[in-house]
Amino acid sequence: MPDISDTFNFEGIMEEVDAPEEFQPFMERLLHRLDLFRVDLLNQLNNNDGDEAYQEFVRSLTSRTITANTTLLPSDGTIYIDTTQNDVDLTLLEVDSIAKLSFNIKKIKGANTARVLVASGDYIDSSSDPFTLILDEVITIEGDSVKDWKII
């Protein structure tokens, strides 16, 4: 499993909070509890004790921006595609390997082409053709168990 420890990193956040002085103790307690939750969550995931709900929760908080051709990772939650410099293809994993997981994909910048490609033998909504995103378009895609990604 990929290292996701930075997903819930709250270090230094108090320096960034611009709140009245009376809210500081509350914010510190809240951040402390969030940090305890982060440690517990990461321990469960790293020990493979985390159930699917925990794993889906962590995935939902992860995002990355891609600027070059990339393959989707099982740990991805949201992919932002920046085509400012060039065309960008995002290749999905074989749907059988991660069925029932969903991913958000959005083209955020650029005039070049952003495409979603499937692995050999897989489909997007029963088509093997690449799916082309337009600027600011968001799709949520979910795998099923019959070689087909569904746009939901």
Secondary structure in CASP SS format (residue, H / E / C, confidence):
PFRMAT SS
TARGET T0000
AUTHOR 0000-0000-0000
METHOD secondary structure of the structure
MODEL  1
M C 1.00
P C 1.00
D C 1.00
I C 1.00
S H 1.00
D H 1.00
T H 1.00
F H 1.00
N C 1.00
F C 1.00
E C 1.00
G C 1.00
I H 1.00
M H 1.00
E H 1.00
E H 1.00
V C 1.00
D C 1.00
A C 1.00
P C 1.00
E H 1.00
E H 1.00
F H 1.00
Q H 1.00
P H 1.00
F H 1.00
M H 1.00
E H 1.00
R H 1.00
L H 1.00
L H 1.00
H H 1.00
R H 1.00
L H 1.00
D H 1.00
L H 1.00
F H 1.00
R H 1.00
V H 1.00
D H 1.00
L H 1.00
L H 1.00
N H 1.00
Q H 1.00
L H 1.00
N H 1.00
N C 1.00
N C 1.00
D C 1.00
G C 1.00
D C 1.00
E H 1.00
A H 1.00
Y H 1.00
Q H 1.00
E H 1.00
F H 1.00
V H 1.00
R H 1.00
S H 1.00
L H 1.00
T C 1.00
S E 1.00
R E 1.00
T E 1.00
I E 1.00
T C 1.00
A C 1.00
N C 1.00
T E 1.00
T E 1.00
L C 1.00
L C 1.00
P C 1.00
S C 1.00
D C 1.00
G C 1.00
T E 1.00
I E 1.00
Y E 1.00
I E 1.00
D E 1.00
T C 1.00
T C 1.00
Q C 1.00
N C 1.00
D C 1.00
V E 1.00
D E 1.00
L E 1.00
T E 1.00
L C 1.00
L C 1.00
E C 1.00
V H 1.00
D H 1.00
S H 1.00
I H 1.00
A C 1.00
K C 1.00
L C 1.00
S E 1.00
F E 1.00
N E 1.00
I E 1.00
K E 1.00
K E 1.00
I E 1.00
K E 1.00
G C 1.00
A C 1.00
N C 1.00
T C 1.00
A E 1.00
R E 1.00
V E 1.00
L E 1.00
V C 1.00
A C 1.00
S C 1.00
G C 1.00
D C 1.00
Y E 1.00
I E 1.00
D C 1.00
S C 1.00
S E 1.00
S C 1.00
D C 1.00
P C 1.00
F E 1.00
T E 1.00
L E 1.00
I C 1.00
L C 1.00
D C 1.00
E C 1.00
V E 1.00
I E 1.00
T E 1.00
I E 1.00
E E 1.00
G E 1.00
D C 1.00
S C 1.00
V C 1.00
K C 1.00
D E 1.00
W E 1.00
K E 1.00
I E 1.00
I C 1.00
END
